[in-house]
Amino acid sequence: MPKKHLCKDCDKWYGQEDDEYGPCMYKNFRKEKRYVTYGYHECDEVKELERQVKLWKERGSEGSRSPTSTPPSP
């Protein structure tokens, strides 16, 4: 990854800035015992983040299957 990705920067981390600790959804989903992480910890979910980016790019490259605008009225 080009720059450090901290837990607090992730949309799957639900900590509070004041507490500095919070649960990581990836770790919690896998039922890890230590799913609470420190917000300023460098993310160790690199494989999961790369998978999410790949899915996002694939979805962006697909054409739209439904029209986004209404057809002209008669």
PDB file of N, CA, C, O and CB in Angstrom:
ATOM      1  N   MET A   1       0.846  -1.171   0.000  1.00  0.00           N
ATOM      2  CA  MET A   1       0.000   0.000   0.000  1.00  0.00           C
ATOM      3  C   MET A   1       0.894   1.236   0.000  1.00  0.00           C
ATOM      4  O   MET A   1       1.921   1.254   0.678  1.00  0.00           O
ATOM      5  CB  MET A   1      -0.964  -0.003   1.219  1.00  0.00           C
ATOM      6  N   PRO A   2       0.518   2.263  -0.747  1.00  0.00           N
ATOM      7  CA  PRO A   2       1.377   3.423  -0.893  1.00  0.00           C
ATOM      8  C   PRO A   2       1.594   4.205   0.393  1.00  0.00           C
ATOM      9  O   PRO A   2       2.708   4.674   0.624  1.00  0.00           O
ATOM     10  CB  PRO A   2       0.811   4.322  -1.917  1.00  0.00           C
ATOM     11  N   LYS A   3       0.581   4.368   1.243  1.00  0.00           N
ATOM     12  CA  LYS A   3       0.784   5.078   2.494  1.00  0.00           C
ATOM     13  C   LYS A   3       0.192   4.266   3.623  1.00  0.00           C
ATOM     14  O   LYS A   3      -0.640   3.386   3.400  1.00  0.00           O
ATOM     15  CB  LYS A   3       0.161   6.485   2.445  1.00  0.00           C
ATOM     16  N   LYS A   4       0.618   4.561   4.828  1.00  0.00           N
ATOM     17  CA  LYS A   4       0.136   3.815   5.976  1.00  0.00           C
ATOM     18  C   LYS A   4      -1.363   4.010   6.134  1.00  0.00           C
ATOM     19  O   LYS A   4      -1.872   5.128   6.055  1.00  0.00           O
ATOM     20  CB  LYS A   4       0.872   4.246   7.250  1.00  0.00           C
ATOM     21  N   HIS A   5      -2.051   2.917   6.354  1.00  0.00           N
ATOM     22  CA  HIS A   5      -3.493   2.945   6.585  1.00  0.00           C
ATOM     23  C   HIS A   5      -3.711   2.585   8.046  1.00  0.00           C
ATOM     24  O   HIS A   5      -3.467   1.451   8.458  1.00  0.00           O
ATOM     25  CB  HIS A   5      -4.267   1.956   5.620  1.00  0.00           C
ATOM     26  N   LEU A   6      -4.170   3.552   8.825  1.00  0.00           N
ATOM     27  CA  LEU A   6      -4.387   3.332  10.245  1.00  0.00           C
ATOM     28  C   LEU A   6      -5.787   2.795  10.484  1.00  0.00           C
ATOM     29  O   LEU A   6      -6.704   3.027   9.696  1.00  0.00           O
ATOM     30  CB  LEU A   6      -4.167   4.626  11.034  1.00  0.00           C
ATOM     31  N   CYS A   7      -5.933   2.077  11.583  1.00  0.00           N
ATOM     32  CA  CYS A   7      -7.254   1.522  11.914  1.00  0.00           C
ATOM     33  C   CYS A   7      -8.318   2.623  11.933  1.00  0.00           C
ATOM     34  O   CYS A   7      -9.424   2.420  11.430  1.00  0.00           O
ATOM     35  CB  CYS A   7      -7.211   0.803  13.285  1.00  0.00           C
ATOM     36  N   LYS A   8      -7.999   3.773  12.501  1.00  0.00           N
ATOM     37  CA  LYS A   8      -8.982   4.852  12.617  1.00  0.00           C
ATOM     38  C   LYS A   8      -9.407   5.411  11.258  1.00  0.00           C
ATOM     39  O   LYS A   8     -10.438   6.078  11.166  1.00  0.00           O
ATOM     40  CB  LYS A   8      -8.419   5.971  13.471  1.00  0.00           C
ATOM     41  N   ASP A   9      -8.638   5.154  10.212  1.00  0.00           N
ATOM     42  CA  ASP A   9      -8.961   5.645   8.869  1.00  0.00           C
ATOM     43  C   ASP A   9      -9.894   4.699   8.114  1.00  0.00           C
ATOM     44  O   ASP A   9     -10.404   5.048   7.050  1.00  0.00           O
ATOM     45  CB  ASP A   9      -7.684   5.847   8.069  1.00  0.00           C
ATOM     46  N   CYS A  10     -10.115   3.513   8.658  1.00  0.00           N
ATOM     47  CA  CYS A  10     -10.878   2.482   7.969  1.00  0.00           C
ATOM     48  C   CYS A  10     -12.371   2.617   8.266  1.00  0.00           C
ATOM     49  O   CYS A  10     -12.762   2.930   9.390  1.00  0.00           O
ATOM     50  CB  CYS A  10     -10.380   1.092   8.375  1.00  0.00           C
ATOM     51  N   ASP A  11     -13.196   2.378   7.251  1.00  0.00           N
ATOM     52  CA  ASP A  11     -14.645   2.438   7.460  1.00  0.00           C
ATOM     53  C   ASP A  11     -15.166   1.192   8.168  1.00  0.00           C
ATOM     54  O   ASP A  11     -16.351   1.124   8.495  1.00  0.00           O
ATOM     55  CB  ASP A  11     -15.362   2.612   6.127  1.00  0.00           C
ATOM     56  N   LYS A  12     -14.310   0.214   8.407  1.00  0.00           N
ATOM     57  CA  LYS A  12     -14.705  -1.004   9.116  1.00  0.00           C
ATOM     58  C   LYS A  12     -14.247  -0.985  10.575  1.00  0.00           C
ATOM     59  O   LYS A  12     -14.318  -2.004  11.262  1.00  0.00           O
ATOM     60  CB  LYS A  12     -14.133  -2.231   8.410  1.00  0.00           C
ATOM     61  N   TRP A  13     -13.781   0.160  11.042  1.00  0.00           N
ATOM     62  CA  TRP A  13     -13.346   0.324  12.424  1.00  0.00           C
ATOM     63  C   TRP A  13     -14.318   1.259  13.111  1.00  0.00           C
ATOM     64  O   TRP A  13     -14.572   2.363  12.630  1.00  0.00           O
ATOM     65  CB  TRP A  13     -11.887   0.869  12.507  1.00  0.00           C
ATOM     66  N   TYR A  14     -14.858   0.825  14.225  1.00  0.00           N
ATOM     67  CA  TYR A  14     -15.890   1.605  14.895  1.00  0.00           C
ATOM     68  C   TYR A  14     -15.455   2.091  16.266  1.00  0.00           C
ATOM     69  O   TYR A  14     -16.175   1.929  17.252  1.00  0.00           O
ATOM     70  CB  TYR A  14     -17.143   0.791  15.024  1.00  0.00           C
ATOM     71  N   GLY A  15     -14.278   2.686  16.321  1.00  0.00           N
ATOM     72  CA  GLY A  15     -13.801   3.246  17.572  1.00  0.00           C
ATOM     73  C   GLY A  15     -14.183   4.704  17.672  1.00  0.00           C
ATOM     74  O   GLY A  15     -14.713   5.292  16.729  1.00  0.00           O
ATOM     75  N   GLN A  16     -13.911   5.270  18.812  1.00  0.00           N
ATOM     76  CA  GLN A  16     -14.145   6.692  19.023  1.00  0.00           C
ATOM     77  C   GLN A  16     -12.804   7.368  19.196  1.00  0.00           C
ATOM     78  O   GLN A  16     -11.900   6.815  19.822  1.00  0.00           O
ATOM     79  CB  GLN A  16     -15.064   6.946  20.252  1.00  0.00           C
ATOM     80  N   GLU A  17     -12.674   8.558  18.647  1.00  0.00           N
ATOM     81  CA  GLU A  17     -11.410   9.278  18.717  1.00  0.00           C
ATOM     82  C   GLU A  17     -10.976   9.494  20.169  1.00  0.00           C
ATOM     83  O   GLU A  17      -9.784   9.453  20.472  1.00  0.00           O
ATOM     84  CB  GLU A  17     -11.529  10.621  17.995  1.00  0.00           C
ATOM     85  N   ASP A  18     -11.929   9.721  21.056  1.00  0.00           N
ATOM     86  CA  ASP A  18     -11.600   9.977  22.457  1.00  0.00           C
ATOM     87  C   ASP A  18     -11.050   8.732  23.146  1.00  0.00           C
ATOM     88  O   ASP A  18     -10.124   8.820  23.953  1.00  0.00           O
ATOM     89  CB  ASP A  18     -12.829  10.479  23.201  1.00  0.00           C
ATOM     90  N   ASP A  19     -11.620   7.583  22.828  1.00  0.00           N
ATOM     91  CA  ASP A  19     -11.204   6.339  23.483  1.00  0.00           C
ATOM     92  C   ASP A  19      -9.939   5.763  22.862  1.00  0.00           C
ATOM     93  O   ASP A  19      -9.162   5.092  23.542  1.00  0.00           O
ATOM     94  CB  ASP A  19     -12.321   5.312  23.413  1.00  0.00           C
ATOM     95  N   GLU A  20      -9.733   6.018  21.599  1.00  0.00           N
ATOM     96  CA  GLU A  20      -8.597   5.532  20.817  1.00  0.00           C
ATOM     97  C   GLU A  20      -8.611   4.029  20.569  1.00  0.00           C
ATOM     98  O   GLU A  20      -7.723   3.519  19.887  1.00  0.00           O
ATOM     99  CB  GLU A  20      -7.329   5.898  21.505  1.00  0.00           C
ATOM    100  N   TYR A  21      -9.583   3.312  21.097  1.00  0.00           N
ATOM    101  CA  TYR A  21      -9.711   1.877  20.857  1.00  0.00           C
ATOM    102  C   TYR A  21     -11.091   1.589  20.305  1.00  0.00           C
ATOM    103  O   TYR A  21     -12.054   2.286  20.626  1.00  0.00           O
ATOM    104  CB  TYR A  21      -9.459   1.064  22.151  1.00  0.00           C
ATOM    105  N   GLY A  22     -11.186   0.563  19.475  1.00  0.00           N
ATOM    106  CA  GLY A  22     -12.482   0.202  18.937  1.00  0.00           C
ATOM    107  C   GLY A  22     -12.426  -1.131  18.219  1.00  0.00           C
ATOM    108  O   GLY A  22     -11.343  -1.653  17.954  1.00  0.00           O
ATOM    109  N   PRO A  23     -13.593  -1.686  17.903  1.00  0.00           N
ATOM    110  CA  PRO A  23     -13.634  -2.985  17.230  1.00  0.00           C
ATOM    111  C   PRO A  23     -13.374  -2.877  15.728  1.00  0.00           C
ATOM    112  O   PRO A  23     -13.805  -1.934  15.065  1.00  0.00           O
ATOM    113  CB  PRO A  23     -14.977  -3.642  17.465  1.00  0.00           C
ATOM    114  N   CYS A  24     -12.664  -3.860  15.225  1.00  0.00           N
ATOM    115  CA  CYS A  24     -12.422  -3.998  13.793  1.00  0.00           C
ATOM    116  C   CYS A  24     -13.429  -5.014  13.261  1.00  0.00           C
ATOM    117  O   CYS A  24     -13.466  -6.149  13.735  1.00  0.00           O
ATOM    118  CB  CYS A  24     -10.936  -4.443  13.493  1.00  0.00           C
ATOM    119  N   MET A  25     -14.233  -4.626  12.296  1.00  0.00           N
ATOM    120  CA  MET A  25     -15.257  -5.534  11.776  1.00  0.00           C
ATOM    121  C   MET A  25     -14.663  -6.775  11.111  1.00  0.00           C
ATOM    122  O   MET A  25     -15.253  -7.853  11.187  1.00  0.00           O
ATOM    123  CB  MET A  25     -16.136  -4.803  10.785  1.00  0.00           C
ATOM    124  N   TYR A  26     -13.511  -6.640  10.466  1.00  0.00           N
ATOM    125  CA  TYR A  26     -12.887  -7.798   9.816  1.00  0.00           C
ATOM    126  C   TYR A  26     -12.501  -8.845  10.859  1.00  0.00           C
ATOM    127  O   TYR A  26     -12.778 -10.032  10.690  1.00  0.00           O
ATOM    128  CB  TYR A  26     -11.640  -7.364   9.002  1.00  0.00           C
ATOM    129  N   LYS A  27     -11.866  -8.400  11.929  1.00  0.00           N
ATOM    130  CA  LYS A  27     -11.435  -9.322  12.980  1.00  0.00           C
ATOM    131  C   LYS A  27     -12.640  -9.906  13.715  1.00  0.00           C
ATOM    132  O   LYS A  27     -12.658 -11.093  14.041  1.00  0.00           O
ATOM    133  CB  LYS A  27     -10.502  -8.606  13.974  1.00  0.00           C
ATOM    134  N   ASN A  28     -13.626  -9.085  13.970  1.00  0.00           N
ATOM    135  CA  ASN A  28     -14.824  -9.539  14.665  1.00  0.00           C
ATOM    136  C   ASN A  28     -15.577 -10.570  13.819  1.00  0.00           C
ATOM    137  O   ASN A  28     -16.089 -11.553  14.355  1.00  0.00           O
ATOM    138  CB  ASN A  28     -15.738  -8.344  14.997  1.00  0.00           C
ATOM    139  N   PHE A  29     -15.647 -10.356  12.511  1.00  0.00           N
ATOM    140  CA  PHE A  29     -16.321 -11.284  11.608  1.00  0.00           C
ATOM    141  C   PHE A  29     -15.673 -12.669  11.642  1.00  0.00           C
ATOM    142  O   PHE A  29     -16.354 -13.690  11.546  1.00  0.00           O
ATOM    143  CB  PHE A  29     -16.308 -10.733  10.183  1.00  0.00           C
ATOM    144  N   ARG A  30     -14.345 -12.683  11.780  1.00  0.00           N
ATOM    145  CA  ARG A  30     -13.612 -13.957  11.846  1.00  0.00           C
ATOM    146  C   ARG A  30     -13.638 -14.547  13.254  1.00  0.00           C
ATOM    147  O   ARG A  30     -13.035 -15.593  13.498  1.00  0.00           O
ATOM    148  CB  ARG A  30     -12.159 -13.759  11.393  1.00  0.00           C
ATOM    149  N   LYS A  31     -14.325 -13.892  14.172  1.00  0.00           N
ATOM    150  CA  LYS A  31     -14.465 -14.339  15.571  1.00  0.00           C
ATOM    151  C   LYS A  31     -13.123 -14.389  16.296  1.00  0.00           C
ATOM    152  O   LYS A  31     -12.898 -15.250  17.146  1.00  0.00           O
ATOM    153  CB  LYS A  31     -15.122 -15.720  15.619  1.00  0.00           C
ATOM    154  N   GLU A  32     -12.226 -13.446  15.948  1.00  0.00           N
ATOM    155  CA  GLU A  32     -10.959 -13.382  16.654  1.00  0.00           C
ATOM    156  C   GLU A  32     -11.193 -12.880  18.072  1.00  0.00           C
ATOM    157  O   GLU A  32     -12.045 -12.021  18.297  1.00  0.00           O
ATOM    158  CB  GLU A  32      -9.958 -12.474  15.909  1.00  0.00           C
ATOM    159  N   LYS A  33     -10.440 -13.414  19.026  1.00  0.00           N
ATOM    160  CA  LYS A  33     -10.602 -13.001  20.419  1.00  0.00           C
ATOM    161  C   LYS A  33     -10.151 -11.554  20.623  1.00  0.00           C
ATOM    162  O   LYS A  33     -10.694 -10.846  21.472  1.00  0.00           O
ATOM    163  CB  LYS A  33      -9.812 -13.934  21.345  1.00  0.00           C
ATOM    164  N   ARG A  34      -9.169 -11.120  19.853  1.00  0.00           N
ATOM    165  CA  ARG A  34      -8.635  -9.765  20.007  1.00  0.00           C
ATOM    166  C   ARG A  34      -9.071  -8.916  18.817  1.00  0.00           C
ATOM    167  O   ARG A  34      -8.262  -8.588  17.950  1.00  0.00           O
ATOM    168  CB  ARG A  34      -7.081  -9.786  20.129  1.00  0.00           C
ATOM    169  N   TYR A  35     -10.338  -8.567  18.782  1.00  0.00           N
ATOM    170  CA  TYR A  35     -10.855  -7.776  17.663  1.00  0.00           C
ATOM    171  C   TYR A  35     -10.878  -6.283  17.955  1.00  0.00           C
ATOM    172  O   TYR A  35     -11.147  -5.485  17.056  1.00  0.00           O
ATOM    173  CB  TYR A  35     -12.244  -8.237  17.309  1.00  0.00           C
ATOM    174  N   VAL A  36     -10.604  -5.894  19.188  1.00  0.00           N
ATOM    175  CA  VAL A  36     -10.529  -4.474  19.522  1.00  0.00           C
ATOM    176  C   VAL A  36      -9.104  -4.009  19.227  1.00  0.00           C
ATOM    177  O   VAL A  36      -8.135  -4.615  19.683  1.00  0.00           O
ATOM    178  CB  VAL A  36     -10.921  -4.210  21.030  1.00  0.00           C
ATOM    179  N   THR A  37      -8.990  -2.922  18.455  1.00  0.00           N
ATOM    180  CA  THR A  37      -7.674  -2.435  18.042  1.00  0.00           C
ATOM    181  C   THR A  37      -7.477  -0.978  18.448  1.00  0.00           C
ATOM    182  O   THR A  37      -8.434  -0.257  18.731  1.00  0.00           O
ATOM    183  CB  THR A  37      -7.498  -2.588  16.526  1.00  0.00           C
ATOM    184  N   TYR A  38      -6.239  -0.574  18.468  1.00  0.00           N
ATOM    185  CA  TYR A  38      -5.855   0.802  18.752  1.00  0.00           C
ATOM    186  C   TYR A  38      -5.991   1.605  17.467  1.00  0.00           C
ATOM    187  O   TYR A  38      -5.503   1.177  16.421  1.00  0.00           O
ATOM    188  CB  TYR A  38      -4.398   0.885  19.320  1.00  0.00           C
ATOM    189  N   GLY A  39      -6.641   2.751  17.524  1.00  0.00           N
ATOM    190  CA  GLY A  39      -6.934   3.547  16.334  1.00  0.00           C
ATOM    191  C   GLY A  39      -5.714   4.000  15.552  1.00  0.00           C
ATOM    192  O   GLY A  39      -5.790   4.160  14.334  1.00  0.00           O
ATOM    193  N   TYR A  40      -4.582   4.211  16.231  1.00  0.00           N
ATOM    194  CA  TYR A  40      -3.377   4.686  15.546  1.00  0.00           C
ATOM    195  C   TYR A  40      -2.441   3.539  15.166  1.00  0.00           C
ATOM    196  O   TYR A  40      -1.285   3.762  14.807  1.00  0.00           O
ATOM    197  CB  TYR A  40      -2.636   5.683  16.426  1.00  0.00           C
ATOM    198  N   HIS A  41      -2.955   2.309  15.250  1.00  0.00           N
ATOM    199  CA  HIS A  41      -2.199   1.128  14.844  1.00  0.00           C
ATOM    200  C   HIS A  41      -2.249   1.019  13.327  1.00  0.00           C
ATOM    201  O   HIS A  41      -3.296   1.249  12.723  1.00  0.00           O
ATOM    202  CB  HIS A  41      -2.760  -0.165  15.515  1.00  0.00           C
ATOM    203  N   GLU A  42      -1.120   0.669  12.706  1.00  0.00           N
ATOM    204  CA  GLU A  42      -1.110   0.463  11.258  1.00  0.00           C
ATOM    205  C   GLU A  42      -1.925  -0.784  10.937  1.00  0.00           C
ATOM    206  O   GLU A  42      -1.735  -1.833  11.551  1.00  0.00           O
ATOM    207  CB  GLU A  42       0.350   0.330  10.714  1.00  0.00           C
ATOM    208  N   CYS A  43      -2.824  -0.666   9.982  1.00  0.00           N
ATOM    209  CA  CYS A  43      -3.734  -1.751   9.640  1.00  0.00           C
ATOM    210  C   CYS A  43      -2.960  -3.002   9.239  1.00  0.00           C
ATOM    211  O   CYS A  43      -2.013  -2.937   8.456  1.00  0.00           O
ATOM    212  CB  CYS A  43      -4.675  -1.325   8.511  1.00  0.00           C
ATOM    213  N   ASP A  44      -3.380  -4.142   9.789  1.00  0.00           N
ATOM    214  CA  ASP A  44      -2.764  -5.410   9.413  1.00  0.00           C
ATOM    215  C   ASP A  44      -3.724  -6.265   8.603  1.00  0.00           C
ATOM    216  O   ASP A  44      -3.544  -7.477   8.482  1.00  0.00           O
ATOM    217  CB  ASP A  44      -2.306  -6.169  10.655  1.00  0.00           C
ATOM    218  N   GLU A  45      -4.725  -5.635   8.059  1.00  0.00           N
ATOM    219  CA  GLU A  45      -5.711  -6.318   7.216  1.00  0.00           C
ATOM    220  C   GLU A  45      -5.449  -6.005   5.734  1.00  0.00           C
ATOM    221  O   GLU A  45      -6.386  -5.761   4.974  1.00  0.00           O
ATOM    222  CB  GLU A  45      -7.157  -5.894   7.614  1.00  0.00           C
ATOM    223  N   VAL A  46      -4.200  -6.013   5.339  1.00  0.00           N
ATOM    224  CA  VAL A  46      -3.809  -5.621   3.986  1.00  0.00           C
ATOM    225  C   VAL A  46      -4.484  -6.483   2.924  1.00  0.00           C
ATOM    226  O   VAL A  46      -4.971  -5.963   1.920  1.00  0.00           O
ATOM    227  CB  VAL A  46      -2.298  -5.707   3.835  1.00  0.00           C
ATOM    228  N   LYS A  47      -4.516  -7.783   3.138  1.00  0.00           N
ATOM    229  CA  LYS A  47      -5.135  -8.671   2.145  1.00  0.00           C
ATOM    230  C   LYS A  47      -6.617  -8.350   1.986  1.00  0.00           C
ATOM    231  O   LYS A  47      -7.137  -8.334   0.871  1.00  0.00           O
ATOM    232  CB  LYS A  47      -4.954 -10.151   2.549  1.00  0.00           C
ATOM    233  N   GLU A  48      -7.292  -8.095   3.097  1.00  0.00           N
ATOM    234  CA  GLU A  48      -8.716  -7.772   3.028  1.00  0.00           C
ATOM    235  C   GLU A  48      -8.931  -6.430   2.339  1.00  0.00           C
ATOM    236  O   GLU A  48      -9.856  -6.289   1.539  1.00  0.00           O
ATOM    237  CB  GLU A  48      -9.333  -7.752   4.436  1.00  0.00           C
ATOM    238  N   LEU A  49      -8.097  -5.452   2.636  1.00  0.00           N
ATOM    239  CA  LEU A  49      -8.220  -4.137   1.986  1.00  0.00           C
ATOM    240  C   LEU A  49      -7.966  -4.240   0.484  1.00  0.00           C
ATOM    241  O   LEU A  49      -8.679  -3.628  -0.311  1.00  0.00           O
ATOM    242  CB  LEU A  49      -7.238  -3.131   2.615  1.00  0.00           C
ATOM    243  N   GLU A  50      -6.957  -5.010   0.099  1.00  0.00           N
ATOM    244  CA  GLU A  50      -6.665  -5.188  -1.330  1.00  0.00           C
ATOM    245  C   GLU A  50      -7.829  -5.887  -2.035  1.00  0.00           C
ATOM    246  O   GLU A  50      -8.155  -5.555  -3.174  1.00  0.00           O
ATOM    247  CB  GLU A  50      -5.361  -6.000  -1.520  1.00  0.00           C
ATOM    248  N   ARG A  51      -8.449  -6.848  -1.364  1.00  0.00           N
ATOM    249  CA  ARG A  51      -9.604  -7.538  -1.937  1.00  0.00           C
ATOM    250  C   ARG A  51     -10.764  -6.563  -2.121  1.00  0.00           C
ATOM    251  O   ARG A  51     -11.457  -6.611  -3.137  1.00  0.00           O
ATOM    252  CB  ARG A  51     -10.032  -8.722  -1.041  1.00  0.00           C
ATOM    253  N   GLN A  52     -10.978  -5.688  -1.155  1.00  0.00           N
ATOM    254  CA  GLN A  52     -12.063  -4.710  -1.247  1.00  0.00           C
ATOM    255  C   GLN A  52     -11.818  -3.733  -2.397  1.00  0.00           C
ATOM    256  O   GLN A  52     -12.752  -3.383  -3.117  1.00  0.00           O
ATOM    257  CB  GLN A  52     -12.208  -3.943   0.080  1.00  0.00           C
ATOM    258  N   VAL A  53     -10.578  -3.294  -2.576  1.00  0.00           N
ATOM    259  CA  VAL A  53     -10.238  -2.380  -3.673  1.00  0.00           C
ATOM    260  C   VAL A  53     -10.470  -3.065  -5.013  1.00  0.00           C
ATOM    261  O   VAL A  53     -10.998  -2.454  -5.942  1.00  0.00           O
ATOM    262  CB  VAL A  53      -8.769  -1.904  -3.560  1.00  0.00           C
ATOM    263  N   LYS A  54     -10.075  -4.336  -5.117  1.00  0.00           N
ATOM    264  CA  LYS A  54     -10.274  -5.084  -6.363  1.00  0.00           C
ATOM    265  C   LYS A  54     -11.766  -5.190  -6.693  1.00  0.00           C
ATOM    266  O   LYS A  54     -12.165  -4.965  -7.836  1.00  0.00           O
ATOM    267  CB  LYS A  54      -9.648  -6.497  -6.255  1.00  0.00           C
ATOM    268  N   LEU A  55     -12.590  -5.530  -5.699  1.00  0.00           N
ATOM    269  CA  LEU A  55     -14.033  -5.608  -5.923  1.00  0.00           C
ATOM    270  C   LEU A  55     -14.609  -4.264  -6.342  1.00  0.00           C
ATOM    271  O   LEU A  55     -15.451  -4.190  -7.236  1.00  0.00           O
ATOM    272  CB  LEU A  55     -14.736  -6.102  -4.667  1.00  0.00           C
ATOM    273  N   TRP A  56     -14.151  -3.209  -5.693  1.00  0.00           N
ATOM    274  CA  TRP A  56     -14.631  -1.855  -6.004  1.00  0.00           C
ATOM    275  C   TRP A  56     -14.290  -1.483  -7.446  1.00  0.00           C
ATOM    276  O   TRP A  56     -15.123  -0.929  -8.163  1.00  0.00           O
ATOM    277  CB  TRP A  56     -14.017  -0.822  -5.028  1.00  0.00           C
ATOM    278  N   LYS A  57     -13.069  -1.788  -7.863  1.00  0.00           N
ATOM    279  CA  LYS A  57     -12.660  -1.474  -9.235  1.00  0.00           C
ATOM    280  C   LYS A  57     -13.442  -2.301 -10.251  1.00  0.00           C
ATOM    281  O   LYS A  57     -13.824  -1.795 -11.305  1.00  0.00           O
ATOM    282  CB  LYS A  57     -11.159  -1.716  -9.411  1.00  0.00           C
ATOM    283  N   GLU A  58     -13.678  -3.573  -9.932  1.00  0.00           N
ATOM    284  CA  GLU A  58     -14.448  -4.425 -10.848  1.00  0.00           C
ATOM    285  C   GLU A  58     -15.870  -3.904 -11.003  1.00  0.00           C
ATOM    286  O   GLU A  58     -16.415  -3.895 -12.107  1.00  0.00           O
ATOM    287  CB  GLU A  58     -14.473  -5.881 -10.345  1.00  0.00           C
ATOM    288  N   ARG A  59     -16.465  -3.474  -9.909  1.00  0.00           N
ATOM    289  CA  ARG A  59     -17.821  -2.931  -9.984  1.00  0.00           C
ATOM    290  C   ARG A  59     -17.852  -1.632 -10.780  1.00  0.00           C
ATOM    291  O   ARG A  59     -18.819  -1.356 -11.490  1.00  0.00           O
ATOM    292  CB  ARG A  59     -18.381  -2.697  -8.578  1.00  0.00           C
ATOM    293  N   GLY A  60     -16.802  -0.843 -10.664  1.00  0.00           N
ATOM    294  CA  GLY A  60     -16.735   0.423 -11.385  1.00  0.00           C
ATOM    295  C   GLY A  60     -16.529   0.243 -12.877  1.00  0.00           C
ATOM    296  O   GLY A  60     -16.930   1.098 -13.667  1.00  0.00           O
ATOM    297  N   SER A  61     -15.907  -0.860 -13.270  1.00  0.00           N
ATOM    298  CA  SER A  61     -15.630  -1.066 -14.685  1.00  0.00           C
ATOM    299  C   SER A  61     -16.802  -1.730 -15.409  1.00  0.00           C
ATOM    300  O   SER A  61     -16.841  -1.749 -16.639  1.00  0.00           O
ATOM    301  CB  SER A  61     -14.379  -1.908 -14.848  1.00  0.00           C
ATOM    302  N   GLU A  62     -17.749  -2.269 -14.655  1.00  0.00           N
ATOM    303  CA  GLU A  62     -18.917  -2.877 -15.287  1.00  0.00           C
ATOM    304  C   GLU A  62     -19.862  -1.787 -15.773  1.00  0.00           C
ATOM    305  O   GLU A  62     -19.967  -0.722 -15.165  1.00  0.00           O
ATOM    306  CB  GLU A  62     -19.642  -3.829 -14.307  1.00  0.00           C
ATOM    307  N   GLY A  63     -20.533  -2.062 -16.852  1.00  0.00           N
ATOM    308  CA  GLY A  63     -21.524  -1.117 -17.338  1.00  0.00           C
ATOM    309  C   GLY A  63     -22.773  -1.169 -16.482  1.00  0.00           C
ATOM    310  O   GLY A  63     -23.039  -2.167 -15.812  1.00  0.00           O
ATOM    311  N   SER A  64     -23.515  -0.120 -16.507  1.00  0.00           N
ATOM    312  CA  SER A  64     -24.750  -0.075 -15.739  1.00  0.00           C
ATOM    313  C   SER A  64     -25.781  -0.980 -16.399  1.00  0.00           C
ATOM    314  O   SER A  64     -25.960  -0.962 -17.617  1.00  0.00           O
ATOM    315  CB  SER A  64     -25.281   1.376 -15.624  1.00  0.00           C
ATOM    316  N   ARG A  65     -26.452  -1.768 -15.575  1.00  0.00           N
ATOM    317  CA  ARG A  65     -27.460  -2.691 -16.101  1.00  0.00           C
ATOM    318  C   ARG A  65     -28.841  -2.056 -16.171  1.00  0.00           C
ATOM    319  O   ARG A  65     -29.749  -2.612 -16.788  1.00  0.00           O
ATOM    320  CB  ARG A  65     -27.519  -3.941 -15.248  1.00  0.00           C
ATOM    321  N   SER A  66     -29.003  -0.922 -15.556  1.00  0.00           N
ATOM    322  CA  SER A  66     -30.309  -0.253 -15.594  1.00  0.00           C
ATOM    323  C   SER A  66     -30.094   1.215 -15.952  1.00  0.00           C
ATOM    324  O   SER A  66     -29.066   1.801 -15.615  1.00  0.00           O
ATOM    325  CB  SER A  66     -31.058  -0.389 -14.222  1.00  0.00           C
ATOM    326  N   PRO A  67     -31.070   1.799 -16.634  1.00  0.00           N
ATOM    327  CA  PRO A  67     -30.923   3.198 -16.981  1.00  0.00           C
ATOM    328  C   PRO A  67     -30.983   4.065 -15.726  1.00  0.00           C
ATOM    329  O   PRO A  67     -31.733   3.787 -14.790  1.00  0.00           O
ATOM    330  CB  PRO A  67     -32.006   3.620 -17.981  1.00  0.00           C
ATOM    331  N   THR A  68     -30.175   5.119 -15.735  1.00  0.00           N
ATOM    332  CA  THR A  68     -30.157   6.006 -14.573  1.00  0.00           C
ATOM    333  C   THR A  68     -31.014   7.236 -14.776  1.00  0.00           C
ATOM    334  O   THR A  68     -31.287   7.972 -13.827  1.00  0.00           O
ATOM    335  CB  THR A  68     -28.746   6.423 -14.260  1.00  0.00           C
ATOM    336  N   SER A  69     -31.428   7.457 -15.975  1.00  0.00           N
ATOM    337  CA  SER A  69     -32.290   8.616 -16.230  1.00  0.00           C
ATOM    338  C   SER A  69     -33.650   8.134 -16.750  1.00  0.00           C
ATOM    339  O   SER A  69     -33.786   7.031 -17.279  1.00  0.00           O
ATOM    340  CB  SER A  69     -31.621   9.593 -17.255  1.00  0.00           C
ATOM    341  N   THR A  70     -34.614   8.976 -16.585  1.00  0.00           N
ATOM    342  CA  THR A  70     -35.958   8.614 -17.065  1.00  0.00           C
ATOM    343  C   THR A  70     -36.035   8.860 -18.568  1.00  0.00           C
ATOM    344  O   THR A  70     -35.426   9.796 -19.085  1.00  0.00           O
ATOM    345  CB  THR A  70     -37.066   9.430 -16.316  1.00  0.00           C
ATOM    346  N   PRO A  71     -36.776   8.027 -19.251  1.00  0.00           N
ATOM    347  CA  PRO A  71     -36.915   8.233 -20.703  1.00  0.00           C
ATOM    348  C   PRO A  71     -37.707   9.516 -20.972  1.00  0.00           C
ATOM    349  O   PRO A  71     -38.490   9.954 -20.129  1.00  0.00           O
ATOM    350  CB  PRO A  71     -37.619   7.006 -21.373  1.00  0.00           C
ATOM    351  N   PRO A  72     -37.503  10.117 -22.149  1.00  0.00           N
ATOM    352  CA  PRO A  72     -38.211  11.343 -22.465  1.00  0.00           C
ATOM    353  C   PRO A  72     -39.730  11.104 -22.516  1.00  0.00           C
ATOM    354  O   PRO A  72     -40.191  10.045 -22.942  1.00  0.00           O
ATOM    355  CB  PRO A  72     -37.712  11.909 -23.800  1.00  0.00           C
ATOM    356  N   SER A  73     -40.473  12.087 -22.083  1.00  0.00           N
ATOM    357  CA  SER A  73     -41.925  11.943 -22.105  1.00  0.00           C
ATOM    358  C   SER A  73     -42.446  12.228 -23.520  1.00  0.00           C
ATOM    359  O   SER A  73     -41.839  13.010 -24.252  1.00  0.00           O
ATOM    360  CB  SER A  73     -42.591  12.897 -21.067  1.00  0.00           C
ATOM    361  N   PRO A  74     -43.566  11.602 -23.912  1.00  0.00           N
ATOM    362  CA  PRO A  74     -44.086  11.761 -25.271  1.00  0.00           C
ATOM    363  C   PRO A  74     -44.693  13.130 -25.532  1.00  0.00           C
ATOM    364  O   PRO A  74     -45.167  13.394 -26.637  1.00  0.00           O
ATOM    365  CB  PRO A  74     -45.113  10.710 -25.543  1.00  0.00           C
TER     366      PRO A  74
END
